[in-house]
C-alpha cells in the first residue's frame, strides 16, 4: 500500500475512531491523513525493531514496511532515534492513570506509580532495548521526547506524593528511572526488576529528605 493509496476519506474515518490518531493530529497539527501515515510508520518501526533490533532498524526499512516513501517518512521523523523514541513515548503516553486509595501511604502510592512506569515495556523486551538505545540520541527531536518522559514521570510521582513533594526527590526518581531503563535495555538487569529497584531508591530518597 503506497502513501498515495491512503484516501483522505479513509484516513478521516480511522482518525475519528482512534483517539491516539486524533491526539497525534492535534499534537503535530497534522491532517487526518498525515496522522494516519505517522501511526503506520510508528507501528512499522516497532515491528522492525522487534525483528531486526536497534542496529538493523532504519527509517527507510520502517517506511518500506509501512508502505510509505522514504522521503515522506523523513518529513515526520528526522532519524531512527527520533522514530524509535516516539514508539516508546506512545507506549508510555497510553499508560492508565491510577486512582489511589486515600488511606494508602505516600510510599504505597509511589510504588504503584513506579510499577506502572517500570513495567510498561517489560512484555516487549527487544523493542524496549531498541527504544531505550534510541533515547540516548543527540537530536533535538529526541531531546524533546526525553523532556516529555520526564514530565510524565514527575506528574505521576507528584500524584503519589502530593504537590509539596521535595524537588530533590523528584529529580532523584527521574534519574533513577532513566538509569534503570537504560540498564535494562543494555541487558544488565531485566525490565521486570525495574519497579523493585525504583521503589528501593524512592524509599531511600524519601527517608533522606525528612
C-alpha positions in Angstrom: 0.0 0.0 0.0 1.5 3.3 -1.1 1.2 6.7 0.6 -1.0 7.9 -2.2 -3.3 4.9 -1.8 -4.5 6.1 1.6 -7.6 8.1 0.8 -8.5 11.2 2.8 -11.9 9.8 3.5 -10.5 6.5 4.9 -7.9 8.4 7.0 -10.5 10.7 8.4 -12.6 7.8 9.4 -9.7 6.0 11.0 -8.7 9.1 13.0 -12.2 9.6 14.3 -12.3 6.1 15.5 -8.9 6.1 17.1 -8.2 8.5 20.0 -4.4 8.0 19.5 -4.6 9.2 15.9 -6.7 12.2 16.9 -4.2 13.2 19.6 -1.4 12.9 17.1 -3.2 15.1 14.7 -3.7 17.8 17.4 -0.2 17.5 18.8 1.6 17.9 15.5 -1.2 19.9 13.7 -1.4 17.1 11.1 -4.2 16.5 8.8 -6.1 13.2 9.5 -4.3 11.6 6.5 -0.9 12.7 7.8 -1.7 11.4 11.3 -2.6 8.1 9.9 0.7 7.9 8.0 2.6 8.7 11.1 0.8 6.0 13.0 1.7 3.5 10.3 5.3 4.5 10.5 5.4 4.1 14.3 3.8 0.7 14.2 6.1 -0.4 11.4 9.2 0.8 13.3 8.1 -1.2 16.3 7.7 -4.3 14.2 11.0 -3.7 12.5 12.8 -3.2 15.9 11.3 -6.5 17.2 12.5 -8.3 14.1 15.9 -6.6 13.5 16.9 -4.9 16.8 18.2 -1.4 17.1 21.1 -1.8 14.7 19.0 -3.4 12.0 16.3 -0.8 12.0 16.3 2.3 9.8 13.8 4.9 8.8 13.9 3.5 5.3 13.2 0.0 6.5 10.3 1.2 8.6 9.0 3.2 5.7 9.1 0.2 3.4 7.3 -1.9 6.0 4.7 0.8 6.3 4.3 1.2 2.6 5.4 4.8 2.8 8.0 6.6 0.6 11.3 7.2 2.5 11.1 10.9 1.7 7.7 11.0 3.3 9.0 9.2 6.4 11.8 11.7 6.8 9.2 14.5 6.7 7.9 13.3 10.1 10.9 11.7 11.7 14.4 13.2 11.5 16.2 10.0 12.4 15.9 6.4 13.5 16.4 7.5 17.1 13.5 10.0 16.7 11.2 7.3 15.3 12.0 4.7 18.0 11.8 7.2 20.8 8.3 8.1 19.5 7.4 4.4 19.6 8.4 4.3 23.3 6.7 7.6 24.1 3.4 6.4 22.7 3.6 3.3 24.9 4.1 5.5 28.0 1.5 8.1 27.0 -1.1 5.3 26.8 -0.5 4.1 30.4 -3.6 4.2 32.7 -4.0 6.9 35.2 -4.0 5.3 38.7 -6.7 6.1 41.3 -5.1 5.8 44.7 -6.8 4.7 47.9 -6.9 7.9 50.1 -5.9 5.7 53.1 -2.7 4.5 51.4 0.7 5.8 52.4 2.8 8.0 50.1 5.2 5.2 49.7 2.4 2.8 48.7 1.1 5.2 46.1 4.6 5.9 44.8 5.4 2.2 44.5 2.2 1.7 42.5 3.1 4.5 40.1 6.7 3.2 39.7 5.4 -0.2 39.0 3.4 1.2 36.1 6.3 3.2 34.6 8.8 0.5 35.3 6.9 -2.4 33.6 5.3 -0.8 30.6 7.9 -2.2 28.2 8.6 -5.4 30.1 6.5 -7.6 27.8 8.3 -6.4 24.7 12.0 -6.6 25.7 13.6 -6.5 22.2 11.6 -3.4 21.3 12.3 -1.9 24.7 16.1 -2.4 24.2 15.9 -0.7 20.8 13.9 2.2 22.1 16.0 2.9 25.2 19.1 3.0 23.0 17.3 5.5 20.8 16.5 7.7 23.7 20.3 8.3 24.1 20.2 10.0 20.7 21.6 13.6 20.5 19.0 15.1 18.1 16.7 17.9 19.2 13.6 15.8 18.5 14.8 13.0 20.8 15.7 15.6 23.5 12.1 16.9 23.4 10.8 13.4 23.8 13.1 12.9 26.8 11.6 16.0 28.3 8.1 14.6 27.8 9.1 11.3 29.5 10.5 13.3 32.5 7.3 15.4 32.7 5.1 12.3 32.7 7.2 10.7 35.4 7.2 13.8 37.5 3.4 14.1 37.2 3.0 10.5 38.4 5.4 11.0 41.3 3.7 14.2 42.3 0.3 12.5 42.1 1.6 9.9 44.6 3.4 12.3 47.0 1.4 15.5 46.7 2.1 18.9 45.3 4.5 19.6 48.1 6.9 16.8 47.0 10.6 17.6 47.6 12.1 18.6 44.2 15.2 16.7 45.1 13.1 13.5 45.4 11.5 14.2 42.0 14.9 14.7 40.4 16.4 11.6 42.1 13.5 9.4 40.9 13.7 10.8 37.4 17.4 10.0 37.3 16.8 6.5 38.8 14.1 5.7 36.3 16.3 6.8 33.4 19.3 4.7 34.7 17.2 1.7 35.4 15.6 1.7 32.0 19.0 2.1 30.3 20.5 -0.7 32.4 17.6 -3.0 31.5 17.9 -2.0 27.8 21.6 -2.9 27.9 20.8 -6.3 29.4 22.3 -5.7 32.8 19.0 -6.3 34.5 15.6 -7.4 33.4 12.8 -4.9 32.8 10.8 -6.9 35.4 13.3 -5.9 38.0 12.9 -2.2 37.3 10.0 -1.4 39.7 11.7 -3.1 42.6 14.9 -1.1 42.1 12.9 2.1 41.7 10.9 1.5 44.9 14.1 0.8 46.9 15.6 4.0 45.6 12.5 6.0 46.2 12.3 4.8 49.8 15.9 5.9 50.4 15.3 9.3 48.8 12.1 9.8 50.9 13.9 8.9 54.1 16.8 11.1 53.3 14.5 14.1 52.6 12.9 14.0 56.0 
